[in-house]
Amino acid sequence: MSDIPEVLKSILELARWAPSGDNLQPWRFEILGEDRLRLHIRRENDVYDFGGAATRTTSGVMLETLRIAASSQARGMKWVLAFEDPAALKFEIDFPLLPSLAQDPLAAWIKQRSVDRRPYRMQALTEAEKQALQSAVGPMFQIRWFETFAEKWAITRLNARATWLRLTIPETFAIHQRIIDWDNRLSPDRVPATAVGLDPMTRQLMRWALGNWARASFLNHYLAGPLMPVIEMDVLPGLRCAAHFAFTCPQALTSRDEIFLAAGQALQRFWLTAASLGLVMQPAFATLAFAYYGERARSFSTEPGTASKATAIAQEFNLRFGLGSEQAPFLGRIGRQVVAPPSSRSTRRELSELIYR
Ligand SMILES: Cc1cc2nc3c(=O)[nH]c(=O)nc-3n(C[C@H](O)[C@H](O)[C@H](O)COP(=O)(O)O)c2cc1C
């Protein structure tokens, strides 16, 4: 650690708190000089990466977090995507000294911001809050809000179908086995089971089912296995929130890759702004993934019958948003906490583990 220049160390100590899907933290930092680094983003190439979308979104989240964190050190930031292959994206980044640069006020929220998967208050967002969130995402994306009971129910049903599908295929089973931390309420490298939004009994059932695929498959086929998780993870929280939202970019001005990267940058500004307003949120990324497979009739599972389920999700996605999945590259729900912040959350790996050597 003593080999990391002080300025980079301060920036990275903050930026490592950026969120990533399943808390994978797929980033490694290669130090190139006093104020230069290479950011390596590992590609997962799994079902949840749907044509590289998650890798791009995560890259955007980290780039934006680095930019905000650098402002605390009176540093600007310039980045370029220097290299990509099936294993990783590599960005080269400079942090030039800009003595008169003011700290971005969002920097204060980088560590505090955390996903909240519980039900929220149903109190609507104010116009001022919606405007602040719209200006946070910038002109490339228009935020669409789904606020009435009927709208929330429609998006909740869509998300519930996606959750049902992801809980019944072997391709995501292995991912869930790997990323859930059953032993810790604060998990530095996974998602704590206690932060997933399940009550203790359903959590125990899920732990048993995740023991091996034969158990999960038996539950799914004979005992409606995903029913309770879907009710607890989608239906109740989906109705108990201020709104669902989608980032939309109806006129595709640029490539799919650029849209998801920009969506990641916008996401981090949106999420930090929400935190600064006392709001919490939860993404709904799996819905996007299955809409993508359904739109393209692309196979993603060995389990029979999954292709038609993804087609149905894609059709419903189009019905609700009036757009294809890459023109609505980020979805979630937002609101105010009912009680205190959750006592269980994902934390982060130490910076020393994130240095590329
Ligand atoms: C691109 C992206 C997609 C995500 N998708 C989901 C999701 O579909 N459902 C969910 O509950 N959390 C989702 N998350 C939240 C992450 O699991 C969470 O941010 C991560 O575990 C770190 O935890 P923290 O936000 O509490 O720091 C997503 C986060 C990111 C950045």
The ligand as a Tripos MOL2 file, in Angstrom:
@<TRIPOS>MOLECULE
LIG
   31    33     1     0     0
SMALL
NO_CHARGES

@<TRIPOS>ATOM
      1 C1        -25.4960   -2.2470  -12.2360 C.3       1 LIG1
      2 C2        -26.1120   -2.6910  -10.9440 C.ar      1 LIG1
      3 C3        -27.1920   -3.5760  -10.9770 C.ar      1 LIG1
      4 C4        -27.7960   -3.9860   -9.7860 C.ar      1 LIG1
      5 N1        -28.8910   -4.8000   -9.8460 N.ar      1 LIG1
      6 C5        -29.5400   -5.1150   -8.7080 C.ar      1 LIG1
      7 C6        -30.7700   -5.8400   -8.7530 C.ar      1 LIG1
      8 O1        -31.2570   -6.1950   -9.8280 O.2       1 LIG1
      9 N2        -31.4030   -6.1100   -7.5810 N.ar      1 LIG1
     10 C7        -30.8930   -5.7110   -6.3730 C.ar      1 LIG1
     11 O2        -31.4970   -5.9840   -5.3350 O.2       1 LIG1
     12 N3        -29.7220   -5.0180   -6.3030 N.ar      1 LIG1
     13 C8        -29.0630   -4.7000   -7.4310 C.ar      1 LIG1
     14 N4        -27.9080   -3.9510   -7.3830 N.ar      1 LIG1
     15 C9        -27.4030   -3.5250   -6.0730 C.3       1 LIG1
     16 C10       -26.1170   -4.2600   -5.7000 C.3       1 LIG1
     17 O3        -26.3720   -5.6010   -5.3640 O.3       1 LIG1
     18 C11       -25.4810   -3.4950   -4.5230 C.3       1 LIG1
     19 O4        -25.2470   -2.1750   -4.9070 O.3       1 LIG1
     20 C12       -24.1640   -4.1400   -4.1000 C.3       1 LIG1
     21 O5        -24.4040   -5.4030   -3.5350 O.3       1 LIG1
     22 C13       -23.4270   -3.2730   -3.1000 C.3       1 LIG1
     23 O6        -24.2190   -3.0030   -1.9790 O.3       1 LIG1
     24 P1        -24.5150   -1.5150   -1.5010 P.3       1 LIG1
     25 O7        -25.2870   -0.8270   -2.6090 O.co2     1 LIG1
     26 O8        -25.3840   -1.6690   -0.2850 O.co2     1 LIG1
     27 O9        -23.2240   -0.8310   -1.2260 O.co2     1 LIG1
     28 C14       -27.2940   -3.5200   -8.5490 C.ar      1 LIG1
     29 C15       -26.2040   -2.6420   -8.5360 C.ar      1 LIG1
     30 C16       -25.6300   -2.2240   -9.7110 C.ar      1 LIG1
     31 C17       -24.4880   -1.2580   -9.6670 C.3       1 LIG1
@<TRIPOS>BOND
     1     1     2 1
     2     2     3 ar
     3     2    30 ar
     4     3     4 ar
     5     4     5 ar
     6     4    28 ar
     7     5     6 ar
     8     6     7 ar
     9     6    13 1
    10     7     8 2
    11     7     9 ar
    12     9    10 ar
    13    10    11 2
    14    10    12 ar
    15    12    13 ar
    16    13    14 ar
    17    14    15 1
    18    14    28 ar
    19    15    16 1
    20    16    17 1
    21    16    18 1
    22    18    19 1
    23    18    20 1
    24    20    21 1
    25    20    22 1
    26    22    23 1
    27    23    24 1
    28    24    25 2
    29    24    26 1
    30    24    27 1
    31    28    29 ar
    32    29    30 ar
    33    30    31 1
@<TRIPOS>SUBSTRUCTURE
     1 LIG1         1 GROUP 0 **** ****
